[in-house]
Amino acid sequence: MDKTIVKCFKNGPYEIQGEVEITDANGKKVSKEGSGSYHLCRCGGTSKKPFCDGTHSRIQFKSE
């Protein structure tokens, strides 16, 4: 089994690399086409929750 890696970008999203299953509040699997790398929103402003859409840059999100 490959390792799952979570990176936290300063003033940006979380990046998740590797095998992971993402579900919504009801337990429904949330999938995204791609290379096995996911970017999850931290700023709360994305229109594609839970995935990042780059809004953090526009609103000048600052992480603690």
C-alpha positions, 0 to 999 in steps of 0.5 A: 500500500502506498503512503498517503501524504497531506501537505498544508500550503501557506495561505492555500489548500491542503494537498492530499496525495495517494489513496484516500476516500473522501465522503460528504456529511451523509457518507456519500463518496465524493470523487474527483477525476484526476491524478490521485492528488486532491486539493481541499479548501481551507479558506471556506470560499470555494464554490466546489466544496470540499475541493479548492477552486483557487478562491484563497488567492482572490480573497487573500486568505491568510493561514494562522 
